[in-house]
Amino acid sequence: MSSSSKKKKRDTSPMPATGAGLMRYYDEDLPGVKIGPWYVIGFSVILILAVIIGNIFYQGT
């Protein structure tokens, strides 16, 4: 068997379906609070700064 016939047989093999076995997470629209990622990052930074400032000013004795 020549190498060209092996290559041709490999090129014509069927490919798997693109979505076979994969889960879709955004198919359903569930109720709840929807906020963007920038708001989450902003609130996190504000919380971190509040904790740092609280530790600086209220160190306790």
PDB file of N, CA, C and O in Angstrom, chain B, residues numbered from 101:
ATOM      1  N   MET B 101       0.854  -1.171   0.000  1.00  0.00           N
ATOM      2  CA  MET B 101       0.000   0.000   0.000  1.00  0.00           C
ATOM      3  C   MET B 101       0.900   1.233   0.000  1.00  0.00           C
ATOM      4  O   MET B 101       1.827   1.323   0.805  1.00  0.00           O
ATOM      5  N   SER B 102       0.638   2.164  -0.880  1.00  0.00           N
ATOM      6  CA  SER B 102       1.492   3.341  -0.990  1.00  0.00           C
ATOM      7  C   SER B 102       1.114   4.387   0.057  1.00  0.00           C
ATOM      8  O   SER B 102       0.026   4.351   0.632  1.00  0.00           O
ATOM      9  N   SER B 103       2.021   5.301   0.284  1.00  0.00           N
ATOM     10  CA  SER B 103       1.768   6.325   1.300  1.00  0.00           C
ATOM     11  C   SER B 103       0.677   7.295   0.861  1.00  0.00           C
ATOM     12  O   SER B 103      -0.005   7.874   1.707  1.00  0.00           O
ATOM     13  N   SER B 104       0.498   7.483  -0.448  1.00  0.00           N
ATOM     14  CA  SER B 104      -0.545   8.401  -0.908  1.00  0.00           C
ATOM     15  C   SER B 104      -1.934   7.841  -0.638  1.00  0.00           C
ATOM     16  O   SER B 104      -2.854   8.605  -0.349  1.00  0.00           O
ATOM     17  N   SER B 105      -2.108   6.514  -0.727  1.00  0.00           N
ATOM     18  CA  SER B 105      -3.429   5.944  -0.448  1.00  0.00           C
ATOM     19  C   SER B 105      -3.742   6.004   1.049  1.00  0.00           C
ATOM     20  O   SER B 105      -4.900   6.174   1.429  1.00  0.00           O
ATOM     21  N   LYS B 106      -2.722   5.867   1.903  1.00  0.00           N
ATOM     22  CA  LYS B 106      -2.942   6.002   3.343  1.00  0.00           C
ATOM     23  C   LYS B 106      -3.352   7.435   3.691  1.00  0.00           C
ATOM     24  O   LYS B 106      -4.255   7.657   4.497  1.00  0.00           O
ATOM     25  N   LYS B 107      -2.680   8.389   3.077  1.00  0.00           N
ATOM     26  CA  LYS B 107      -2.990   9.782   3.354  1.00  0.00           C
ATOM     27  C   LYS B 107      -4.394  10.124   2.874  1.00  0.00           C
ATOM     28  O   LYS B 107      -5.128  10.841   3.555  1.00  0.00           O
ATOM     29  N   LYS B 108      -4.763   9.623   1.722  1.00  0.00           N
ATOM     30  CA  LYS B 108      -6.086   9.905   1.187  1.00  0.00           C
ATOM     31  C   LYS B 108      -7.163   9.308   2.089  1.00  0.00           C
ATOM     32  O   LYS B 108      -8.196   9.936   2.317  1.00  0.00           O
ATOM     33  N   LYS B 109      -6.931   8.112   2.598  1.00  0.00           N
ATOM     34  CA  LYS B 109      -7.912   7.476   3.470  1.00  0.00           C
ATOM     35  C   LYS B 109      -8.059   8.269   4.770  1.00  0.00           C
ATOM     36  O   LYS B 109      -9.168   8.400   5.288  1.00  0.00           O
ATOM     37  N   ARG B 110      -6.970   8.791   5.295  1.00  0.00           N
ATOM     38  CA  ARG B 110      -7.010   9.567   6.523  1.00  0.00           C
ATOM     39  C   ARG B 110      -7.740  10.898   6.309  1.00  0.00           C
ATOM     40  O   ARG B 110      -8.451  11.352   7.205  1.00  0.00           O
ATOM     41  N   ASP B 111      -7.580  11.526   5.147  1.00  0.00           N
ATOM     42  CA  ASP B 111      -8.221  12.807   4.874  1.00  0.00           C
ATOM     43  C   ASP B 111      -9.728  12.674   4.708  1.00  0.00           C
ATOM     44  O   ASP B 111     -10.455  13.637   4.952  1.00  0.00           O
ATOM     45  N   THR B 112     -10.212  11.518   4.303  1.00  0.00           N
ATOM     46  CA  THR B 112     -11.642  11.364   4.051  1.00  0.00           C
ATOM     47  C   THR B 112     -12.392  10.799   5.248  1.00  0.00           C
ATOM     48  O   THR B 112     -13.594  10.554   5.144  1.00  0.00           O
ATOM     49  N   SER B 113     -11.739  10.586   6.368  1.00  0.00           N
ATOM     50  CA  SER B 113     -12.431  10.045   7.535  1.00  0.00           C
ATOM     51  C   SER B 113     -13.402  11.088   8.085  1.00  0.00           C
ATOM     52  O   SER B 113     -13.101  12.282   8.052  1.00  0.00           O
ATOM     53  N   PRO B 114     -14.555  10.661   8.589  1.00  0.00           N
ATOM     54  CA  PRO B 114     -15.553  11.620   9.074  1.00  0.00           C
ATOM     55  C   PRO B 114     -15.093  12.294  10.365  1.00  0.00           C
ATOM     56  O   PRO B 114     -14.459  11.673  11.218  1.00  0.00           O
ATOM     57  N   MET B 115     -15.421  13.552  10.484  1.00  0.00           N
ATOM     58  CA  MET B 115     -15.073  14.324  11.672  1.00  0.00           C
ATOM     59  C   MET B 115     -16.234  14.268  12.662  1.00  0.00           C
ATOM     60  O   MET B 115     -17.384  14.141  12.243  1.00  0.00           O
ATOM     61  N   PRO B 116     -15.962  14.358  13.952  1.00  0.00           N
ATOM     62  CA  PRO B 116     -17.046  14.340  14.944  1.00  0.00           C
ATOM     63  C   PRO B 116     -17.874  15.623  14.867  1.00  0.00           C
ATOM     64  O   PRO B 116     -17.412  16.646  14.360  1.00  0.00           O
ATOM     65  N   ALA B 117     -19.080  15.551  15.367  1.00  0.00           N
ATOM     66  CA  ALA B 117     -19.945  16.724  15.400  1.00  0.00           C
ATOM     67  C   ALA B 117     -19.337  17.795  16.296  1.00  0.00           C
ATOM     68  O   ALA B 117     -18.656  17.479  17.271  1.00  0.00           O
ATOM     69  N   THR B 118     -19.578  19.045  15.973  1.00  0.00           N
ATOM     70  CA  THR B 118     -18.910  20.129  16.706  1.00  0.00           C
ATOM     71  C   THR B 118     -19.383  20.263  18.142  1.00  0.00           C
ATOM     72  O   THR B 118     -18.585  20.625  19.006  1.00  0.00           O
ATOM     73  N   GLY B 119     -20.643  19.989  18.432  1.00  0.00           N
ATOM     74  CA  GLY B 119     -21.149  20.175  19.784  1.00  0.00           C
ATOM     75  C   GLY B 119     -21.417  18.880  20.512  1.00  0.00           C
ATOM     76  O   GLY B 119     -22.145  18.871  21.505  1.00  0.00           O
ATOM     77  N   ALA B 120     -20.855  17.801  20.049  1.00  0.00           N
ATOM     78  CA  ALA B 120     -21.149  16.502  20.653  1.00  0.00           C
ATOM     79  C   ALA B 120     -20.565  16.413  22.052  1.00  0.00           C
ATOM     80  O   ALA B 120     -19.356  16.562  22.231  1.00  0.00           O
ATOM     81  N   GLY B 121     -21.400  16.175  23.033  1.00  0.00           N
ATOM     82  CA  GLY B 121     -20.948  15.964  24.397  1.00  0.00           C
ATOM     83  C   GLY B 121     -20.644  17.227  25.175  1.00  0.00           C
ATOM     84  O   GLY B 121     -20.234  17.142  26.332  1.00  0.00           O
ATOM     85  N   LEU B 122     -20.830  18.398  24.580  1.00  0.00           N
ATOM     86  CA  LEU B 122     -20.537  19.642  25.283  1.00  0.00           C
ATOM     87  C   LEU B 122     -21.804  20.193  25.911  1.00  0.00           C
ATOM     88  O   LEU B 122     -22.897  20.071  25.359  1.00  0.00           O
ATOM     89  N   MET B 123     -21.636  20.802  27.076  1.00  0.00           N
ATOM     90  CA  MET B 123     -22.786  21.393  27.761  1.00  0.00           C
ATOM     91  C   MET B 123     -22.926  22.849  27.345  1.00  0.00           C
ATOM     92  O   MET B 123     -21.934  23.535  27.095  1.00  0.00           O
ATOM     93  N   ARG B 124     -24.147  23.304  27.274  1.00  0.00           N
ATOM     94  CA  ARG B 124     -24.402  24.708  26.991  1.00  0.00           C
ATOM     95  C   ARG B 124     -24.904  25.357  28.270  1.00  0.00           C
ATOM     96  O   ARG B 124     -25.868  24.890  28.877  1.00  0.00           O
ATOM     97  N   TYR B 125     -24.249  26.430  28.674  1.00  0.00           N
ATOM     98  CA  TYR B 125     -24.595  27.076  29.933  1.00  0.00           C
ATOM     99  C   TYR B 125     -25.530  28.269  29.746  1.00  0.00           C
ATOM    100  O   TYR B 125     -26.178  28.694  30.702  1.00  0.00           O
ATOM    101  N   TYR B 126     -25.612  28.814  28.540  1.00  0.00           N
ATOM    102  CA  TYR B 126     -26.370  30.040  28.339  1.00  0.00           C
ATOM    103  C   TYR B 126     -27.657  29.802  27.563  1.00  0.00           C
ATOM    104  O   TYR B 126     -28.181  30.733  26.952  1.00  0.00           O
ATOM    105  N   ASP B 127     -28.173  28.593  27.572  1.00  0.00           N
ATOM    106  CA  ASP B 127     -29.417  28.311  26.868  1.00  0.00           C
ATOM    107  C   ASP B 127     -30.631  28.800  27.634  1.00  0.00           C
ATOM    108  O   ASP B 127     -31.615  29.217  27.022  1.00  0.00           O
ATOM    109  N   GLU B 128     -30.587  28.758  28.937  1.00  0.00           N
ATOM    110  CA  GLU B 128     -31.737  29.129  29.750  1.00  0.00           C
ATOM    111  C   GLU B 128     -31.480  30.469  30.424  1.00  0.00           C
ATOM    112  O   GLU B 128     -30.377  30.746  30.896  1.00  0.00           O
ATOM    113  N   ASP B 129     -32.515  31.290  30.458  1.00  0.00           N
ATOM    114  CA  ASP B 129     -32.421  32.580  31.134  1.00  0.00           C
ATOM    115  C   ASP B 129     -33.087  32.445  32.495  1.00  0.00           C
ATOM    116  O   ASP B 129     -34.313  32.472  32.602  1.00  0.00           O
ATOM    117  N   LEU B 130     -32.286  32.301  33.514  1.00  0.00           N
ATOM    118  CA  LEU B 130     -32.808  32.092  34.860  1.00  0.00           C
ATOM    119  C   LEU B 130     -33.040  33.428  35.554  1.00  0.00           C
ATOM    120  O   LEU B 130     -32.312  34.388  35.300  1.00  0.00           O
ATOM    121  N   PRO B 131     -34.037  33.504  36.420  1.00  0.00           N
ATOM    122  CA  PRO B 131     -34.276  34.753  37.144  1.00  0.00           C
ATOM    123  C   PRO B 131     -33.190  34.989  38.186  1.00  0.00           C
ATOM    124  O   PRO B 131     -32.586  34.049  38.703  1.00  0.00           O
ATOM    125  N   GLY B 132     -32.962  36.241  38.476  1.00  0.00           N
ATOM    126  CA  GLY B 132     -31.969  36.577  39.490  1.00  0.00           C
ATOM    127  C   GLY B 132     -31.309  37.903  39.169  1.00  0.00           C
ATOM    128  O   GLY B 132     -31.614  38.538  38.159  1.00  0.00           O
ATOM    129  N   VAL B 133     -30.410  38.308  40.032  1.00  0.00           N
ATOM    130  CA  VAL B 133     -29.703  39.568  39.855  1.00  0.00           C
ATOM    131  C   VAL B 133     -28.654  39.385  38.772  1.00  0.00           C
ATOM    132  O   VAL B 133     -27.866  38.440  38.807  1.00  0.00           O
ATOM    133  N   LYS B 134     -28.650  40.293  37.815  1.00  0.00           N
ATOM    134  CA  LYS B 134     -27.668  40.225  36.739  1.00  0.00           C
ATOM    135  C   LYS B 134     -26.830  41.502  36.771  1.00  0.00           C
ATOM    136  O   LYS B 134     -27.338  42.593  36.511  1.00  0.00           O
ATOM    137  N   ILE B 135     -25.554  41.358  37.088  1.00  0.00           N
ATOM    138  CA  ILE B 135     -24.643  42.498  37.098  1.00  0.00           C
ATOM    139  C   ILE B 135     -23.443  42.148  36.241  1.00  0.00           C
ATOM    140  O   ILE B 135     -23.085  40.980  36.089  1.00  0.00           O
ATOM    141  N   GLY B 136     -22.837  43.167  35.691  1.00  0.00           N
ATOM    142  CA  GLY B 136     -21.689  42.970  34.821  1.00  0.00           C
ATOM    143  C   GLY B 136     -20.424  42.672  35.595  1.00  0.00           C
ATOM    144  O   GLY B 136     -20.358  42.906  36.802  1.00  0.00           O
ATOM    145  N   PRO B 137     -19.416  42.157  34.905  1.00  0.00           N
ATOM    146  CA  PRO B 137     -18.159  41.811  35.583  1.00  0.00           C
ATOM    147  C   PRO B 137     -17.416  43.025  36.122  1.00  0.00           C
ATOM    148  O   PRO B 137     -16.709  42.915  37.123  1.00  0.00           O
ATOM    149  N   TRP B 138     -17.561  44.188  35.475  1.00  0.00           N
ATOM    150  CA  TRP B 138     -16.857  45.381  35.964  1.00  0.00           C
ATOM    151  C   TRP B 138     -17.414  45.847  37.296  1.00  0.00           C
ATOM    152  O   TRP B 138     -16.671  46.374  38.125  1.00  0.00           O
ATOM    153  N   TYR B 139     -18.713  45.661  37.516  1.00  0.00           N
ATOM    154  CA  TYR B 139     -19.301  46.022  38.811  1.00  0.00           C
ATOM    155  C   TYR B 139     -18.772  45.101  39.915  1.00  0.00           C
ATOM    156  O   TYR B 139     -18.511  45.553  41.030  1.00  0.00           O
ATOM    157  N   VAL B 140     -18.617  43.835  39.610  1.00  0.00           N
ATOM    158  CA  VAL B 140     -18.081  42.891  40.601  1.00  0.00           C
ATOM    159  C   VAL B 140     -16.646  43.264  40.959  1.00  0.00           C
ATOM    160  O   VAL B 140     -16.272  43.251  42.132  1.00  0.00           O
ATOM    161  N   ILE B 141     -15.849  43.595  39.956  1.00  0.00           N
ATOM    162  CA  ILE B 141     -14.461  43.996  40.208  1.00  0.00           C
ATOM    163  C   ILE B 141     -14.422  45.292  41.016  1.00  0.00           C
ATOM    164  O   ILE B 141     -13.634  45.420  41.952  1.00  0.00           O
ATOM    165  N   GLY B 142     -15.277  46.252  40.651  1.00  0.00           N
ATOM    166  CA  GLY B 142     -15.315  47.526  41.369  1.00  0.00           C
ATOM    167  C   GLY B 142     -15.708  47.358  42.823  1.00  0.00           C
ATOM    168  O   GLY B 142     -15.068  47.924  43.709  1.00  0.00           O
ATOM    169  N   PHE B 143     -16.760  46.582  43.079  1.00  0.00           N
ATOM    170  CA  PHE B 143     -17.188  46.337  44.460  1.00  0.00           C
ATOM    171  C   PHE B 143     -16.112  45.600  45.249  1.00  0.00           C
ATOM    172  O   PHE B 143     -15.936  45.858  46.439  1.00  0.00           O
ATOM    173  N   SER B 144     -15.400  44.697  44.610  1.00  0.00           N
ATOM    174  CA  SER B 144     -14.328  43.963  45.294  1.00  0.00           C
ATOM    175  C   SER B 144     -13.196  44.900  45.693  1.00  0.00           C
ATOM    176  O   SER B 144     -12.677  44.816  46.806  1.00  0.00           O
ATOM    177  N   VAL B 145     -12.817  45.787  44.790  1.00  0.00           N
ATOM    178  CA  VAL B 145     -11.745  46.742  45.094  1.00  0.00           C
ATOM    179  C   VAL B 145     -12.170  47.671  46.228  1.00  0.00           C
ATOM    180  O   VAL B 145     -11.378  47.953  47.128  1.00  0.00           O
ATOM    181  N   ILE B 146     -13.413  48.145  46.192  1.00  0.00           N
ATOM    182  CA  ILE B 146     -13.911  49.013  47.265  1.00  0.00           C
ATOM    183  C   ILE B 146     -13.909  48.279  48.603  1.00  0.00           C
ATOM    184  O   ILE B 146     -13.531  48.857  49.622  1.00  0.00           O
ATOM    185  N   LEU B 147     -14.321  47.028  48.612  1.00  0.00           N
ATOM    186  CA  LEU B 147     -14.326  46.251  49.849  1.00  0.00           C
ATOM    187  C   LEU B 147     -12.910  46.038  50.377  1.00  0.00           C
ATOM    188  O   LEU B 147     -12.677  46.151  51.580  1.00  0.00           O
ATOM    189  N   ILE B 148     -11.977  45.737  49.502  1.00  0.00           N
ATOM    190  CA  ILE B 148     -10.584  45.546  49.921  1.00  0.00           C
ATOM    191  C   ILE B 148     -10.026  46.838  50.511  1.00  0.00           C
ATOM    192  O   ILE B 148      -9.366  46.816  51.550  1.00  0.00           O
ATOM    193  N   LEU B 149     -10.293  47.970  49.842  1.00  0.00           N
ATOM    194  CA  LEU B 149      -9.814  49.254  50.364  1.00  0.00           C
ATOM    195  C   LEU B 149     -10.459  49.583  51.704  1.00  0.00           C
ATOM    196  O   LEU B 149      -9.791  50.118  52.589  1.00  0.00           O
ATOM    197  N   ALA B 150     -11.732  49.279  51.873  1.00  0.00           N
ATOM    198  CA  ALA B 150     -12.412  49.539  53.143  1.00  0.00           C
ATOM    199  C   ALA B 150     -11.796  48.717  54.267  1.00  0.00           C
ATOM    200  O   ALA B 150     -11.641  49.216  55.381  1.00  0.00           O
ATOM    201  N   VAL B 151     -11.448  47.478  53.995  1.00  0.00           N
ATOM    202  CA  VAL B 151     -10.822  46.631  55.019  1.00  0.00           C
ATOM    203  C   VAL B 151      -9.436  47.158  55.375  1.00  0.00           C
ATOM    204  O   VAL B 151      -9.068  47.189  56.549  1.00  0.00           O
ATOM    205  N   ILE B 152      -8.665  47.571  54.370  1.00  0.00           N
ATOM    206  CA  ILE B 152      -7.324  48.102  54.636  1.00  0.00           C
ATOM    207  C   ILE B 152      -7.410  49.392  55.447  1.00  0.00           C
ATOM    208  O   ILE B 152      -6.675  49.565  56.419  1.00  0.00           O
ATOM    209  N   ILE B 153      -8.306  50.296  55.051  1.00  0.00           N
ATOM    210  CA  ILE B 153      -8.468  51.555  55.782  1.00  0.00           C
ATOM    211  C   ILE B 153      -8.973  51.287  57.199  1.00  0.00           C
ATOM    212  O   ILE B 153      -8.528  51.934  58.147  1.00  0.00           O
ATOM    213  N   GLY B 154      -9.884  50.351  57.346  1.00  0.00           N
ATOM    214  CA  GLY B 154     -10.371  49.996  58.676  1.00  0.00           C
ATOM    215  C   GLY B 154      -9.269  49.457  59.557  1.00  0.00           C
ATOM    216  O   GLY B 154      -9.230  49.766  60.748  1.00  0.00           O
ATOM    217  N   ASN B 155      -8.382  48.668  59.010  1.00  0.00           N
ATOM    218  CA  ASN B 155      -7.266  48.130  59.797  1.00  0.00           C
ATOM    219  C   ASN B 155      -6.257  49.211  60.164  1.00  0.00           C
ATOM    220  O   ASN B 155      -5.630  49.138  61.221  1.00  0.00           O
ATOM    221  N   ILE B 156      -6.095  50.204  59.309  1.00  0.00           N
ATOM    222  CA  ILE B 156      -5.142  51.282  59.607  1.00  0.00           C
ATOM    223  C   ILE B 156      -5.676  52.183  60.719  1.00  0.00           C
ATOM    224  O   ILE B 156      -4.948  52.494  61.661  1.00  0.00           O
ATOM    225  N   PHE B 157      -6.933  52.602  60.622  1.00  0.00           N
ATOM    226  CA  PHE B 157      -7.474  53.578  61.569  1.00  0.00           C
ATOM    227  C   PHE B 157      -8.002  52.957  62.854  1.00  0.00           C
ATOM    228  O   PHE B 157      -8.025  53.627  63.887  1.00  0.00           O
ATOM    229  N   TYR B 158      -8.417  51.724  62.822  1.00  0.00           N
ATOM    230  CA  TYR B 158      -9.025  51.099  64.006  1.00  0.00           C
ATOM    231  C   TYR B 158      -8.221  49.872  64.426  1.00  0.00           C
ATOM    232  O   TYR B 158      -8.732  48.752  64.438  1.00  0.00           O
ATOM    233  N   GLN B 159      -6.971  50.099  64.765  1.00  0.00           N
ATOM    234  CA  GLN B 159      -6.111  48.985  65.122  1.00  0.00           C
ATOM    235  C   GLN B 159      -6.435  48.431  66.492  1.00  0.00           C
ATOM    236  O   GLN B 159      -6.081  47.289  66.783  1.00  0.00           O
ATOM    237  N   GLY B 160      -7.076  49.176  67.318  1.00  0.00           N
ATOM    238  CA  GLY B 160      -7.424  48.689  68.655  1.00  0.00           C
ATOM    239  C   GLY B 160      -6.216  48.640  69.575  1.00  0.00           C
ATOM    240  O   GLY B 160      -5.070  48.711  69.130  1.00  0.00           O
ATOM    241  N   THR B 161      -6.494  48.520  70.860  1.00  0.00           N
ATOM    242  CA  THR B 161      -5.388  48.477  71.818  1.00  0.00           C
ATOM    243  C   THR B 161      -5.409  47.224  72.631  1.00  0.00           C
ATOM    244  O   THR B 161      -4.545  47.028  73.486  1.00  0.00           O
TER     245      THR B 161
END
